Amino acid sequence: MTMHEAALSAELVAVLVAVTGDQPRVLTTHCARALPAGPLQHSHRSLQNGLRQWVEEQTHHKLGYVEQLYTFADKGRFYASGERVISVSYLALTIEAAAHESGVGWQDWYRYFPWEDWRDGTPACLDAVILPALQAWAVSEPEFETARWQRMVYAFGLDGFTWSEDMVLQRYELLYEAGLVAEATRAPLSDELGAADPVYGLAMRYDHRRILATGMARLRAKIKYRPVMFELMPDAFTLLQLQKTVEAIAGRALHKQNFRRLIEQQNLVEETGVSTVGRAGRPAKLFSFKGDVIAERAIAGTTLPLARQAR
């Protein structure tokens, strides 16, 4: 059978996200090297139903909010067996629970994308290693230099452009094209894995890190215009806990007073009438999301109140 005559296989891939201890977490399989994935079965009455069914079977973890991300069907997506594979990806939000299957566990998503965490300022790996490497790649072929540089300044916030937390996929794809991430140096959909890299992150099987980047970008954009954060929060929480959760997903520090003013203006939460002891020993009010928010009422024009950061 030639590559053009290869059988076609369809699979479902889940980017399952939680925030635990102020860290954004993603559920993984194959000892942190893959996302939960499984074949689409004829018995599934819908793609989303199929996703819920096999994720729960594979991980024993219930899914909350689910939305379709993207269908990955690029030419050249072949498994070693010769089957061409189409992957339908989904983003799902939940609260972390223990994984009981061997090789299944939760990982900090910045382990895969160290350059995306700006909560403590510009990541050191950017200026020290990544940007010089990209600049060298940009000038290595003069006929492409201008186009490559334009993509770099836009994706990485250079030369007067602002860093956009939503451009996770564009940054990863630039690093891939430049041959800087491990996935770029192996055959398509190969599951050959190298050691973790403190600068360029942990590689994943097949193109799962690209799928994860797509999910991160979608969620970072989503939290600006829809109240999906309640899926990541307990029933009762402090405003500081809510802010830390938003910061974890966005990878950016937020201005405390502006954040609280925004939450108040958008009428997202209500007091529970209960307080807890805060970090400084002072009582902190507990809040819950309002019912109409939990019904996913759209919010127009929300902008994250970012704290000032020097680049």
Phi and psi in degrees as GROMACS dihedral restraints (atoms count N, CA, C in turn):
[ dihedral_restraints ]
;  ai    aj    ak    al  type     phi  dphi    fc
    3     4     5     6     1   -79.5    20    10
    4     5     6     7     1   167.8    20    10
    6     7     8     9     1   -60.3    20    10
    7     8     9    10     1   -35.0    20    10
    9    10    11    12     1   -72.7    20    10
   10    11    12    13     1   -21.1    20    10
   12    13    14    15     1   -99.0    20    10
   13    14    15    16     1     6.5    20    10
   15    16    17    18     1   -62.8    20    10
   16    17    18    19     1   147.7    20    10
   18    19    20    21     1   -64.2    20    10
   19    20    21    22     1   152.0    20    10
   21    22    23    24     1  -105.0    20    10
   22    23    24    25     1   129.7    20    10
   24    25    26    27     1  -122.5    20    10
   25    26    27    28     1   142.0    20    10
   27    28    29    30     1  -117.0    20    10
   28    29    30    31     1   137.3    20    10
   30    31    32    33     1  -134.1    20    10
   31    32    33    34     1   160.5    20    10
   33    34    35    36     1  -110.9    20    10
   34    35    36    37     1   136.4    20    10
   36    37    38    39     1  -126.7    20    10
   37    38    39    40     1   133.7    20    10
   39    40    41    42     1  -112.3    20    10
   40    41    42    43     1   128.8    20    10
   42    43    44    45     1  -100.4    20    10
   43    44    45    46     1    96.2    20    10
   45    46    47    48     1  -101.0    20    10
   46    47    48    49     1   115.1    20    10
   48    49    50    51     1  -114.8    20    10
   49    50    51    52     1   139.7    20    10
   51    52    53    54     1  -139.1    20    10
   52    53    54    55     1   164.6    20    10
   54    55    56    57     1  -124.7    20    10
   55    56    57    58     1   121.6    20    10
   57    58    59    60     1  -133.0    20    10
   58    59    60    61     1   126.1    20    10
   60    61    62    63     1    59.0    20    10
   61    62    63    64     1    39.8    20    10
   63    64    65    66     1    67.8    20    10
   64    65    66    67     1    14.9    20    10
   66    67    68    69     1  -118.6    20    10
   67    68    69    70     1   135.1    20    10
   69    70    71    72     1   -76.4    20    10
   70    71    72    73     1   131.6    20    10
   72    73    74    75     1  -124.6    20    10
   73    74    75    76     1   147.4    20    10
   75    76    77    78     1  -129.9    20    10
   76    77    78    79     1   137.8    20    10
   78    79    80    81     1   -79.1    20    10
   79    80    81    82     1   131.0    20    10
   81    82    83    84     1  -128.0    20    10
   82    83    84    85     1   163.0    20    10
   84    85    86    87     1  -124.8    20    10
   85    86    87    88     1  -179.4    20    10
   87    88    89    90     1    50.8    20    10
   88    89    90    91     1    47.0    20    10
   90    91    92    93     1    54.7    20    10
   91    92    93    94     1    51.8    20    10
   93    94    95    96     1    79.1    20    10
   94    95    96    97     1     7.0    20    10
   96    97    98    99     1  -106.2    20    10
   97    98    99   100     1     4.0    20    10
   99   100   101   102     1  -152.2    20    10
  100   101   102   103     1   160.4    20    10
  102   103   104   105     1   -91.6    20    10
  103   104   105   106     1   154.1    20    10
  105   106   107   108     1   -56.8    20    10
  106   107   108   109     1   127.7    20    10
  108   109   110   111     1  -147.3    20    10
  109   110   111   112     1   149.3    20    10
  111   112   113   114     1  -162.4    20    10
  112   113   114   115     1   160.2    20    10
  114   115   116   117     1   -70.9    20    10
  115   116   117   118     1   148.1    20    10
  117   118   119   120     1   -76.8    20    10
  118   119   120   121     1   124.5    20    10
  120   121   122   123     1  -101.9    20    10
  121   122   123   124     1   149.2    20    10
  123   124   125   126     1   -63.3    20    10
  124   125   126   127     1   -24.2    20    10
  126   127   128   129     1   -74.8    20    10
  127   128   129   130     1   -15.2    20    10
  129   130   131   132     1   -73.4    20    10
  130   131   132   133     1   124.7    20    10
  132   133   134   135     1   -73.8    20    10
  133   134   135   136     1   -18.3    20    10
  135   136   137   138     1  -156.9    20    10
  136   137   138   139     1   164.2    20    10
  138   139   140   141     1   -61.8    20    10
  139   140   141   142     1   -44.7    20    10
  141   142   143   144     1   -65.7    20    10
  142   143   144   145     1   -38.8    20    10
  144   145   146   147     1   -62.7    20    10
  145   146   147   148     1   -41.6    20    10
  147   148   149   150     1   -62.1    20    10
  148   149   150   151     1   -41.8    20    10
  150   151   152   153     1   -61.0    20    10
  151   152   153   154     1   -49.6    20    10
  153   154   155   156     1   -59.1    20    10
  154   155   156   157     1   -42.0    20    10
  156   157   158   159     1   -64.4    20    10
  157   158   159   160     1   -51.5    20    10
  159   160   161   162     1   -78.6    20    10
  160   161   162   163     1   -27.0    20    10
  162   163   164   165     1   -64.8    20    10
  163   164   165   166     1   -42.7    20    10
  165   166   167   168     1   -66.2    20    10
  166   167   168   169     1   -36.3    20    10
  168   169   170   171     1   -69.5    20    10
  169   170   171   172     1   -40.5    20    10
  171   172   173   174     1   -76.6    20    10
  172   173   174   175     1   -34.5    20    10
  174   175   176   177     1  -118.3    20    10
  175   176   177   178     1    -9.4    20    10
  177   178   179   180     1    56.7    20    10
  178   179   180   181     1    38.7    20    10
  180   181   182   183     1  -127.2    20    10
  181   182   183   184     1   125.3    20    10
  183   184   185   186     1   -74.9    20    10
  184   185   186   187     1   141.6    20    10
  186   187   188   189     1   -99.3    20    10
  187   188   189   190     1   144.6    20    10
  189   190   191   192     1  -101.6    20    10
  190   191   192   193     1  -111.3    20    10
  192   193   194   195     1   -65.4    20    10
  193   194   195   196     1   132.7    20    10
  195   196   197   198     1  -137.1    20    10
  196   197   198   199     1   136.0    20    10
  198   199   200   201     1  -143.6    20    10
  199   200   201   202     1   148.7    20    10
  201   202   203   204     1   -72.1    20    10
  202   203   204   205     1   138.4    20    10
  204   205   206   207     1   -94.8    20    10
  205   206   207   208     1   -68.0    20    10
  207   208   209   210     1  -165.6    20    10
  208   209   210   211     1   152.4    20    10
  210   211   212   213     1  -103.8    20    10
  211   212   213   214     1   118.2    20    10
  213   214   215   216     1   -94.6    20    10
  214   215   216   217     1   110.1    20    10
  216   217   218   219     1  -137.5    20    10
  217   218   219   220     1    30.5    20    10
  219   220   221   222     1   -60.0    20    10
  220   221   222   223     1   148.1    20    10
  222   223   224   225     1   -61.7    20    10
  223   224   225   226     1   136.2    20    10
  225   226   227   228     1    98.5    20    10
  226   227   228   229     1     0.8    20    10
  228   229   230   231     1   -85.2    20    10
  229   230   231   232     1    84.4    20    10
  231   232   233   234     1  -120.1    20    10
  232   233   234   235     1   140.5    20    10
  234   235   236   237     1   -79.7    20    10
  235   236   237   238     1   166.7    20    10
  237   238   239   240     1   -58.9    20    10
  238   239   240   241     1   -27.4    20    10
  240   241   242   243     1   -71.7    20    10
  241   242   243   244     1   -11.3    20    10
  243   244   245   246     1   100.6    20    10
  244   245   246   247     1    -6.8    20    10
  246   247   248   249     1   -74.8    20    10
  247   248   249   250     1   133.4    20    10
  249   250   251   252     1   -80.1    20    10
  250   251   252   253     1   136.9    20    10
  252   253   254   255     1  -123.6    20    10
  253   254   255   256     1   135.8    20    10
  255   256   257   258     1  -109.3    20    10
  256   257   258   259     1   128.1    20    10
  258   259   260   261     1  -111.8    20    10
  259   260   261   262     1   121.9    20    10
  261   262   263   264     1   -99.0    20    10
  262   263   264   265     1   115.1    20    10
  264   265   266   267     1  -101.8    20    10
  265   266   267   268     1   150.7    20    10
  267   268   269   270     1  -133.0    20    10
  268   269   270   271     1   146.9    20    10
  270   271   272   273     1  -103.3    20    10
  271   272   273   274     1   129.6    20    10
  273   274   275   276     1  -133.1    20    10
  274   275   276   277     1   139.4    20    10
  276   277   278   279     1  -114.8    20    10
  277   278   279   280     1   143.5    20    10
  279   280   281   282     1  -161.5    20    10
  280   281   282   283     1  -175.6    20    10
  282   283   284   285     1  -110.9    20    10
  283   284   285   286     1   133.8    20    10
  285   286   287   288     1   -60.4    20    10
  286   287   288   289     1   136.0    20    10
  288   289   290   291     1  -133.8    20    10
  289   290   291   292     1   159.4    20    10
  291   292   293   294     1   -61.2    20    10
  292   293   294   295     1   139.1    20    10
  294   295   296   297     1   -96.6    20    10
  295   296   297   298     1   133.4    20    10
  297   298   299   300     1  -109.0    20    10
  298   299   300   301     1    -3.5    20    10
  300   301   302   303     1   -90.9    20    10
  301   302   303   304     1   146.5    20    10
  303   304   305   306     1   -62.9    20    10
  304   305   306   307     1   131.6    20    10
  306   307   308   309     1    83.7    20    10
  307   308   309   310     1    -6.0    20    10
  309   310   311   312     1  -100.5    20    10
  310   311   312   313     1   132.1    20    10
  312   313   314   315     1  -169.3    20    10
  313   314   315   316     1   169.7    20    10
  315   316   317   318     1   -95.2    20    10
  316   317   318   319     1   139.2    20    10
  318   319   320   321     1  -130.9    20    10
  319   320   321   322     1   147.9    20    10
  321   322   323   324     1   -66.2    20    10
  322   323   324   325     1   125.0    20    10
  324   325   326   327     1   -70.1    20    10
  325   326   327   328     1   -16.7    20    10
  327   328   329   330     1   -75.1    20    10
  328   329   330   331     1    -7.9    20    10
  330   331   332   333     1   -66.0    20    10
  331   332   333   334     1   -27.7    20    10
  333   334   335   336     1   -93.7    20    10
  334   335   336   337     1   -22.7    20    10
  336   337   338   339     1  -137.0    20    10
  337   338   339   340     1    71.6    20    10
  339   340   341   342     1   -60.7    20    10
  340   341   342   343     1   -28.1    20    10
  342   343   344   345     1   -76.9    20    10
  343   344   345   346     1    -5.2    20    10
  345   346   347   348     1   -93.0    20    10
  346   347   348   349     1    -4.8    20    10
  348   349   350   351     1   -99.2    20    10
  349   350   351   352     1   101.8    20    10
  351   352   353   354     1  -106.3    20    10
  352   353   354   355     1    15.3    20    10
  354   355   356   357     1   -64.1    20    10
  355   356   357   358     1   -27.8    20    10
  357   358   359   360     1  -109.9    20    10
  358   359   360   361     1    25.1    20    10
  360   361   362   363     1   101.8    20    10
  361   362   363   364     1  -175.3    20    10
  363   364   365   366     1   -59.5    20    10
  364   365   366   367     1   125.6    20    10
  366   367   368   369     1   -58.1    20    10
  367   368   369   370     1   133.7    20    10
  369   370   371   372     1   -59.4    20    10
  370   371   372   373     1   -32.5    20    10
  372   373   374   375     1   -65.7    20    10
  373   374   375   376     1   -22.5    20    10
  375   376   377   378     1   -66.1    20    10
  376   377   378   379     1   -61.4    20    10
  378   379   380   381     1   -70.5    20    10
  379   380   381   382     1   -31.6    20    10
  381   382   383   384     1   -78.9    20    10
  382   383   384   385     1   -36.5    20    10
  384   385   386   387     1  -129.1    20    10
  385   386   387   388     1   -53.2    20    10
  387   388   389   390     1   -67.0    20    10
  388   389   390   391     1   -51.1    20    10
  390   391   392   393     1   -64.8    20    10
  391   392   393   394     1   -43.1    20    10
  393   394   395   396     1   -58.8    20    10
  394   395   396   397     1   -38.3    20    10
  396   397   398   399     1   -66.5    20    10
  397   398   399   400     1   -40.5    20    10
  399   400   401   402     1   -66.9    20    10
  400   401   402   403     1   -38.7    20    10
  402   403   404   405     1   -62.7    20    10
  403   404   405   406     1   -40.8    20    10
  405   406   407   408     1   -63.1    20    10
  406   407   408   409     1   -39.6    20    10
  408   409   410   411     1   -65.6    20    10
  409   410   411   412     1   -40.2    20    10
  411   412   413   414     1   -61.1    20    10
  412   413   414   415     1   -39.3    20    10
  414   415   416   417     1   -90.6    20    10
  415   416   417   418     1    -3.5    20    10
  417   418   419   420     1   -69.6    20    10
  418   419   420   421     1   -23.7    20    10
  420   421   422   423     1  -130.4    20    10
  421   422   423   424     1    98.5    20    10
  423   424   425   426     1   -53.3    20    10
  424   425   426   427     1   -32.6    20    10
  426   427   428   429     1   -68.7    20    10
  427   428   429   430     1   -19.4    20    10
  429   430   431   432     1  -108.4    20    10
  430   431   432   433     1    -0.1    20    10
  432   433   434   435     1   -59.2    20    10
  433   434   435   436     1   -47.4    20    10
  435   436   437   438     1   -63.3    20    10
  436   437   438   439     1   -46.7    20    10
  438   439   440   441     1   -64.3    20    10
  439   440   441   442     1   -41.5    20    10
  441   442   443   444     1   -65.8    20    10
  442   443   444   445     1   -42.1    20    10
  444   445   446   447     1   -64.7    20    10
  445   446   447   448     1   -40.5    20    10
  447   448   449   450     1   -60.8    20    10
  448   449   450   451     1   -41.4    20    10
  450   451   452   453     1   -65.6    20    10
  451   452   453   454     1   -39.0    20    10
  453   454   455   456     1   -63.0    20    10
  454   455   456   457     1   -48.7    20    10
  456   457   458   459     1   -66.0    20    10
  457   458   459   460     1   -32.4    20    10
  459   460   461   462     1   -74.1    20    10
  460   461   462   463     1   -44.7    20    10
  462   463   464   465     1   -73.3    20    10
  463   464   465   466     1   -35.8    20    10
  465   466   467   468     1  -105.9    20    10
  466   467   468   469     1     7.5    20    10
  468   469   470   471     1    67.3    20    10
  469   470   471   472     1    48.4    20    10
  471   472   473   474     1  -105.6    20    10
  472   473   474   475     1   165.5    20    10
  474   475   476   477     1    50.9    20    10
  475   476   477   478     1    46.2    20    10
  477   478   479   480     1    92.2    20    10
  478   479   480   481     1   -12.8    20    10
  480   481   482   483     1   -77.2    20    10
  481   482   483   484     1   151.6    20    10
  483   484   485   486     1   -94.8    20    10
  484   485   486   487     1   138.0    20    10
  486   487   488   489     1   -60.4    20    10
  487   488   489   490     1   124.7    20    10
  489   490   491   492     1  -106.0    20    10
  490   491   492   493     1   119.6    20    10
  492   493   494   495     1   -65.6    20    10
  493   494   495   496     1   -17.8    20    10
  495   496   497   498     1   -76.7    20    10
  496   497   498   499     1   -15.6    20    10
  498   499   500   501     1   -91.0    20    10
  499   500   501   502     1    42.0    20    10
  501   502   503   504     1   -61.7    20    10
  502   503   504   505     1   -46.5    20    10
  504   505   506   507     1   -66.6    20    10
  505   506   507   508     1   -42.7    20    10
  507   508   509   510     1   -61.0    20    10
  508   509   510   511     1   -38.6    20    10
  510   511   512   513     1   -68.3    20    10
  511   512   513   514     1   -43.9    20    10
  513   514   515   516     1   -62.6    20    10
  514   515   516   517     1   -41.5    20    10
  516   517   518   519     1   -67.3    20    10
  517   518   519   520     1   -33.2    20    10
  519   520   521   522     1   -63.6    20    10
  520   521   522   523     1   -44.6    20    10
  522   523   524   525     1   -63.6    20    10
  523   524   525   526     1   -34.3    20    10
  525   526   527   528     1   -67.0    20    10
  526   527   528   529     1   -48.8    20    10
  528   529   530   531     1   -61.7    20    10
  529   530   531   532     1   -33.4    20    10
  531   532   533   534     1   -78.8    20    10
  532   533   534   535     1    -4.1    20    10
  534   535   536   537     1    73.6    20    10
  535   536   537   538     1    25.7    20    10
  537   538   539   540     1   -95.6    20    10
  538   539   540   541     1   -20.6    20    10
  540   541   542   543     1  -100.5    20    10
  541   542   543   544     1   152.7    20    10
  543   544   545   546     1   -59.9    20    10
  544   545   546   547     1   -34.1    20    10
  546   547   548   549     1   -62.5    20    10
  547   548   549   550     1   -24.6    20    10
  549   550   551   552     1   -73.0    20    10
  550   551   552   553     1   -17.7    20    10
  552   553   554   555     1  -104.7    20    10
  553   554   555   556     1    12.1    20    10
  555   556   557   558     1  -125.5    20    10
  556   557   558   559     1   169.5    20    10
  558   559   560   561     1   -66.6    20    10
  559   560   561   562     1   151.0    20    10
  561   562   563   564     1   -54.1    20    10
  562   563   564   565     1   135.8    20    10
  564   565   566   567     1    58.9    20    10
  565   566   567   568     1    19.7    20    10
  567   568   569   570     1   -70.3    20    10
  568   569   570   571     1   152.0    20    10
  570   571   572   573     1  -108.7    20    10
  571   572   573   574     1    20.7    20    10
  573   574   575   576     1   -71.1    20    10
  574   575   576   577     1   131.2    20    10
  576   577   578   579     1  -126.1    20    10
  577   578   579   580     1   140.9    20    10
  579   580   581   582     1  -103.6    20    10
  580   581   582   583     1  -173.8    20    10
  582   583   584   585     1   -73.2    20    10
  583   584   585   586     1   158.1    20    10
  585   586   587   588     1   -63.1    20    10
  586   587   588   589     1   140.6    20    10
  588   589   590   591     1  -113.0    20    10
  589   590   591   592     1   121.5    20    10
  591   592   593   594     1   -65.6    20    10
  592   593   594   595     1   -19.8    20    10
  594   595   596   597     1   -95.2    20    10
  595   596   597   598     1   -50.5    20    10
  597   598   599   600     1   -99.9    20    10
  598   599   600   601     1     4.9    20    10
  600   601   602   603     1    82.9    20    10
  601   602   603   604     1   178.2    20    10
  603   604   605   606     1   -87.2    20    10
  604   605   606   607     1   125.3    20    10
  606   607   608   609     1   -72.7    20    10
  607   608   609   610     1   155.5    20    10
  609   610   611   612     1  -122.9    20    10
  610   611   612   613     1   162.1    20    10
  612   613   614   615     1   -64.1    20    10
  613   614   615   616     1   149.5    20    10
  615   616   617   618     1    53.6    20    10
  616   617   618   619     1  -133.6    20    10
  618   619   620   621     1  -112.1    20    10
  619   620   621   622     1    34.3    20    10
  621   622   623   624     1   -68.7    20    10
  622   623   624   625     1   -26.0    20    10
  624   625   626   627     1   -71.4    20    10
  625   626   627   628     1   -32.0    20    10
  627   628   629   630     1   -65.4    20    10
  628   629   630   631     1   -40.1    20    10
  630   631   632   633     1   -66.1    20    10
  631   632   633   634     1   -40.7    20    10
  633   634   635   636     1   -62.4    20    10
  634   635   636   637     1   -42.0    20    10
  636   637   638   639     1   -59.9    20    10
  637   638   639   640     1   -38.1    20    10
  639   640   641   642     1   -64.4    20    10
  640   641   642   643     1   -41.9    20    10
  642   643   644   645     1   -66.6    20    10
  643   644   645   646     1   -41.4    20    10
  645   646   647   648     1   -60.4    20    10
  646   647   648   649     1   -46.2    20    10
  648   649   650   651     1   -62.1    20    10
  649   650   651   652     1   -42.6    20    10
  651   652   653   654     1   -62.1    20    10
  652   653   654   655     1   -45.1    20    10
  654   655   656   657     1   -69.2    20    10
  655   656   657   658     1   -39.0    20    10
  657   658   659   660     1   -61.5    20    10
  658   659   660   661     1   -38.1    20    10
  660   661   662   663     1   -73.1    20    10
  661   662   663   664     1   -38.1    20    10
  663   664   665   666     1   -64.1    20    10
  664   665   666   667     1   -38.8    20    10
  666   667   668   669     1   -67.7    20    10
  667   668   669   670     1   -10.2    20    10
  669   670   671   672     1   -86.6    20    10
  670   671   672   673     1   -15.9    20    10
  672   673   674   675     1  -136.4    20    10
  673   674   675   676     1    -3.8    20    10
  675   676   677   678     1  -137.4    20    10
  676   677   678   679     1   144.7    20    10
  678   679   680   681     1   -81.8    20    10
  679   680   681   682     1    61.4    20    10
  681   682   683   684     1   -84.2    20    10
  682   683   684   685     1    -7.2    20    10
  684   685   686   687     1   -63.4    20    10
  685   686   687   688     1   -23.9    20    10
  687   688   689   690     1   -61.1    20    10
  688   689   690   691     1   -24.5    20    10
  690   691   692   693     1   -68.1    20    10
  691   692   693   694     1   -19.8    20    10
  693   694   695   696     1  -100.3    20    10
  694   695   696   697     1    -1.8    20    10
  696   697   698   699     1  -110.3    20    10
  697   698   699   700     1   153.6    20    10
  699   700   701   702     1   -69.7    20    10
  700   701   702   703     1   174.4    20    10
  702   703   704   705     1   -60.8    20    10
  703   704   705   706     1   -35.6    20    10
  705   706   707   708     1  -128.4    20    10
  706   707   708   709     1   140.5    20    10
  708   709   710   711     1  -156.5    20    10
  709   710   711   712     1   160.3    20    10
  711   712   713   714     1   -88.7    20    10
  712   713   714   715     1   161.8    20    10
  714   715   716   717     1   -65.3    20    10
  715   716   717   718     1   -30.5    20    10
  717   718   719   720     1   -65.7    20    10
  718   719   720   721     1   -41.2    20    10
  720   721   722   723     1   -62.3    20    10
  721   722   723   724     1   -40.4    20    10
  723   724   725   726     1   -63.8    20    10
  724   725   726   727     1   -44.2    20    10
  726   727   728   729     1   -61.7    20    10
  727   728   729   730     1   -43.6    20    10
  729   730   731   732     1   -64.2    20    10
  730   731   732   733     1   -33.5    20    10
  732   733   734   735     1   -68.2    20    10
  733   734   735   736     1   -44.7    20    10
  735   736   737   738     1   -62.5    20    10
  736   737   738   739     1   -42.8    20    10
  738   739   740   741     1   -61.4    20    10
  739   740   741   742     1   -39.8    20    10
  741   742   743   744     1   -61.4    20    10
  742   743   744   745     1   -43.9    20    10
  744   745   746   747     1   -70.0    20    10
  745   746   747   748     1   -46.1    20    10
  747   748   749   750     1   -73.5    20    10
  748   749   750   751     1   -23.1    20    10
  750   751   752   753     1    70.2    20    10
  751   752   753   754     1    22.8    20    10
  753   754   755   756     1  -135.3    20    10
  754   755   756   757     1   148.6    20    10
  756   757   758   759     1   -80.3    20    10
  757   758   759   760     1   140.5    20    10
  759   760   761   762     1  -110.9    20    10
  760   761   762   763     1   148.8    20    10
  762   763   764   765     1   -73.9    20    10
  763   764   765   766     1   120.0    20    10
  765   766   767   768     1   -57.6    20    10
  766   767   768   769     1   -53.1    20    10
  768   769   770   771     1   -67.7    20    10
  769   770   771   772     1   -38.6    20    10
  771   772   773   774     1   -66.5    20    10
  772   773   774   775     1   -36.2    20    10
  774   775   776   777     1   -63.3    20    10
  775   776   777   778     1   -45.8    20    10
  777   778   779   780     1   -66.4    20    10
  778   779   780   781     1   -35.9    20    10
  780   781   782   783     1   -65.0    20    10
  781   782   783   784     1   -40.6    20    10
  783   784   785   786     1   -63.0    20    10
  784   785   786   787     1   -44.3    20    10
  786   787   788   789     1   -61.4    20    10
  787   788   789   790     1   -40.7    20    10
  789   790   791   792     1   -66.4    20    10
  790   791   792   793     1   -44.2    20    10
  792   793   794   795     1   -63.5    20    10
  793   794   795   796     1   -37.4    20    10
  795   796   797   798     1   -81.1    20    10
  796   797   798   799     1    -7.3    20    10
  798   799   800   801     1    56.8    20    10
  799   800   801   802     1    48.2    20    10
  801   802   803   804     1   -88.5    20    10
  802   803   804   805     1   -33.4    20    10
  804   805   806   807     1  -127.7    20    10
  805   806   807   808     1   166.5    20    10
  807   808   809   810     1  -140.4    20    10
  808   809   810   811     1   151.2    20    10
  810   811   812   813     1   -69.5    20    10
  811   812   813   814     1   144.9    20    10
  813   814   815   816     1   -91.0    20    10
  814   815   816   817     1   -13.0    20    10
  816   817   818   819     1    85.7    20    10
  817   818   819   820     1     4.3    20    10
  819   820   821   822     1  -118.5    20    10
  820   821   822   823     1   145.0    20    10
  822   823   824   825     1  -122.7    20    10
  823   824   825   826     1   158.2    20    10
  825   826   827   828     1  -131.1    20    10
  826   827   828   829     1   163.7    20    10
  828   829   830   831     1   -77.1    20    10
  829   830   831   832     1   123.5    20    10
  831   832   833   834     1   -79.1    20    10
  832   833   834   835     1  -177.4    20    10
  834   835   836   837     1   -64.5    20    10
  835   836   837   838     1   -31.1    20    10
  837   838   839   840     1   -92.6    20    10
  838   839   840   841     1    10.4    20    10
  840   841   842   843     1    85.0    20    10
  841   842   843   844     1     2.6    20    10
  843   844   845   846     1   -95.0    20    10
  844   845   846   847     1   145.8    20    10
  846   847   848   849     1   -61.3    20    10
  847   848   849   850     1   138.4    20    10
  849   850   851   852     1  -122.6    20    10
  850   851   852   853     1   129.7    20    10
  852   853   854   855     1   -67.8    20    10
  853   854   855   856     1   141.8    20    10
  855   856   857   858     1   -97.2    20    10
  856   857   858   859     1   139.3    20    10
  858   859   860   861     1  -123.1    20    10
  859   860   861   862     1   164.6    20    10
  861   862   863   864     1  -138.5    20    10
  862   863   864   865     1   157.8    20    10
  864   865   866   867     1   -74.3    20    10
  865   866   867   868     1   145.3    20    10
  867   868   869   870     1   -71.7    20    10
  868   869   870   871     1   156.6    20    10
  870   871   872   873     1   -58.5    20    10
  871   872   873   874     1   -39.7    20    10
  873   874   875   876     1   -70.7    20    10
  874   875   876   877     1   -25.4    20    10
  876   877   878   879     1   -70.0    20    10
  877   878   879   880     1   -43.0    20    10
  879   880   881   882     1   -64.4    20    10
  880   881   882   883     1   -25.1    20    10
  882   883   884   885     1   -79.9    20    10
  883   884   885   886     1     8.4    20    10
  885   886   887   888     1    63.5    20    10
  886   887   888   889     1    47.8    20    10
  888   889   890   891     1   -65.1    20    10
  889   890   891   892     1   132.8    20    10
  891   892   893   894     1   -67.7    20    10
  892   893   894   895     1   144.0    20    10
  894   895   896   897     1  -121.7    20    10
  895   896   897   898     1   122.8    20    10
  897   898   899   900     1   -94.7    20    10
  898   899   900   901     1   139.0    20    10
  900   901   902   903     1    73.0    20    10
  901   902   903   904     1    20.4    20    10
  903   904   905   906     1   -74.1    20    10
  904   905   906   907     1   133.8    20    10
  906   907   908   909     1  -126.5    20    10
  907   908   909   910     1   134.1    20    10
  909   910   911   912     1   -63.8    20    10
  910   911   912   913     1   129.2    20    10
  912   913   914   915     1   -81.5    20    10
  913   914   915   916     1    81.0    20    10
  915   916   917   918     1   -69.3    20    10
  916   917   918   919     1   141.7    20    10
  918   919   920   921     1   -75.1    20    10
  919   920   921   922     1   152.0    20    10
  921   922   923   924     1   -67.4    20    10
  922   923   924   925     1   134.5    20    10
  924   925   926   927     1  -136.2    20    10
  925   926   927   928     1   133.3    20    10
  927   928   929   930     1   -85.4    20    10
  928   929   930   931     1   140.0    20    10
